[in-house]
């Protein structure tokens, strides 16, 4: 069945709350966990499930993503039969803002494809999964659509992109709630399986009638028409839709149980291989409960933090609860706490930068502080 399945990844769909990190890169290309990009997790899910025909919908600022993906060989997607395809907007096509608008732009790509099923996935939800199990569930229930959800306790005002599902005793989705109320809910993970003929029917209808929101304009109104089933995912998953979530999800990787779930339970997470020299530690360096990537030079103290490739930390400096992206330099006798430092930033000697867990301090790429 898996070889009859096409994977579609939305590289640039988000609710705008990551605008600092996505000012010059798509959401899919946001660095994560010291050496990965967000898209690596969904691509690795396709790879380990033997789904070899994958399209990535992009629209702007995607040069870094092209450089990262290359031919797709790092995910075993550079094949004679099955491949990784970048799908930019067609000439004259307006910028899209929703998944349905994006799908309308690749209608010809899907029509020409020989698959029976299409998996739609966002790139800003971190999880590891064997999608073969999801496809088996889809076939067993004779579903038109299968939507993956997880039990989640919502707090405060929800993101507009969050949907909650209500299901009956058979698992069929009976209602789809936008902007669900706080409390425990069955929250969609933006991972759905469609029978391809139905998906094409929906896309054609949307193009004809100017519909633009897949959930609001189509699925919410037709739960009694389409056979839409839910499938609960019980592993670790995190939605990265804000800077605090970006910081906390990276820090989650320091938990051994989270690492086991993400990187070992279902197989490894693939990424582009870049050869770097090993990290170097000075005589007075101290590193506690942190990820230090290749090519780093550490002279100071690092705790509860993620440092990407090529980061340098001067003597007398202390970095806590922070993320420092590649090729950034933190001088001597500086203090960083609850900070997100983008790539190629220079933090000068004796600087003190402090944020908070729910409001981390962000320094944009190339800045000198």
MORA-V840803 format. One record per backbone hydrogen bond with DSSP energy under -1.0 kcal/mol. CO is the residue of the C=O (numbers start at 1). NH is the residue of the N-H. E is the energy in kcal/mol with one decimal. If there is no record, write none. Layout:
co->[CO/CO]
nh->[NH/NH]
e->[E/E]
//
This chain:
co->[1/2/4/4/6/7/8/9/11/16/18/26/27/28/30/32/36/37/38/39/40/41/42/43/44/46/47/53/54/55/56/57/62/63/64/65/66/69/72/72/73/82/83/85/87/90/98/99/100/101/103/104/106/107/108/116/117/118/119/120/121/124/126/130/131/132/133/134/135/136/137/138/144/145/146/147/148/149/150/152/154/159/162/163/164/166/166/168/171/172/175/177/183/185/185/186/187/190/191/192/193/194/195/196/197/198/199/200/201/202/203/204/205/206/206/213/214/215/219/222/222/226/227/227/228/229/231/238/242/243/244/245/246/247/248/250/251/252/255/256/257/258/259/260/260/277/280/282/286/288/291/293/294/296/297/298/300/301/302/303/305/306/307/308/309/311/312/313/314/315/317/318/319/320/322/323/324/326/328/329/330/332/334/335/336/337/338/339/340/341/343/345/346/347/348/351/353/356/359/361/363/364/367]
nh->[4/5/116/117/119/55/121/57/28/19/22/29/30/39/38/36/32/40/41/43/44/45/46/47/48/51/50/7/85/9/87/11/66/67/68/69/70/72/75/77/76/79/54/56/58/93/102/103/104/105/106/107/110/111/112/196/6/194/8/192/10/240/238/133/135/136/137/138/139/140/141/143/195/229/193/231/189/233/187/185/183/162/179/188/177/174/175/171/230/168/166/164/154/152/187/165/150/122/148/120/146/118/199/200/201/202/203/204/205/206/207/208/209/210/211/217/219/220/222/225/226/228/144/145/173/147/149/126/246/247/248/249/250/251/252/253/254/255/259/260/261/262/263/264/265/295/298/285/302/304/307/296/310/280/313/282/286/319/288/321/291/324/293/311/327/297/330/299/317/333/301/336/303/338/306/341/308/344/312/347/314/350/318/353/320/355/361/323/363/325/366/329/369/331/351/335/337/359/356/340/342/367/346]
e->[-2.0/-1.6/-2.8/-2.0/-2.8/-3.1/-2.5/-2.8/-2.3/-1.1/-2.1/-1.3/-1.8/-2.2/-1.8/-2.2/-2.8/-1.5/-1.2/-2.4/-2.2/-1.7/-1.9/-2.5/-2.8/-2.7/-1.7/-2.5/-2.7/-2.7/-3.1/-2.0/-2.3/-2.4/-2.0/-2.7/-2.6/-2.1/-1.5/-2.8/-1.7/-1.0/-2.4/-3.0/-1.4/-2.4/-2.0/-2.5/-2.0/-1.1/-1.1/-1.0/-2.3/-2.4/-2.1/-2.6/-2.4/-2.8/-3.1/-2.2/-2.3/-3.0/-1.7/-1.2/-2.3/-2.2/-2.2/-2.2/-2.1/-2.6/-1.9/-1.9/-2.0/-2.7/-2.7/-2.0/-2.5/-3.0/-2.2/-2.8/-1.8/-1.7/-1.4/-2.9/-3.2/-3.1/-1.4/-1.6/-2.8/-2.2/-2.6/-2.6/-2.7/-2.5/-1.1/-2.9/-2.0/-1.6/-2.6/-2.9/-2.2/-2.4/-2.1/-2.6/-1.9/-2.5/-2.5/-2.6/-2.1/-2.5/-2.4/-1.8/-2.3/-1.1/-1.2/-2.0/-2.4/-3.2/-1.2/-1.1/-2.8/-1.3/-2.5/-2.0/-3.4/-2.8/-2.1/-3.0/-2.3/-2.5/-2.8/-2.5/-1.7/-2.3/-1.7/-1.2/-1.9/-2.3/-2.2/-2.3/-2.0/-2.6/-2.8/-1.4/-2.5/-1.9/-3.0/-1.4/-3.0/-1.9/-2.7/-1.2/-1.3/-2.9/-2.7/-3.4/-2.2/-2.6/-2.8/-1.4/-2.1/-2.4/-1.9/-1.2/-2.1/-2.2/-2.9/-2.3/-1.3/-1.9/-3.4/-2.4/-2.6/-1.6/-2.2/-3.1/-2.8/-2.2/-2.0/-3.3/-2.5/-2.6/-2.3/-3.3/-2.9/-2.7/-2.1/-2.4/-2.4/-3.1/-1.8/-3.0/-3.1/-3.2/-1.3/-2.5/-1.9/-1.2/-1.1/-3.1/-2.6/-1.5/-2.7]
//
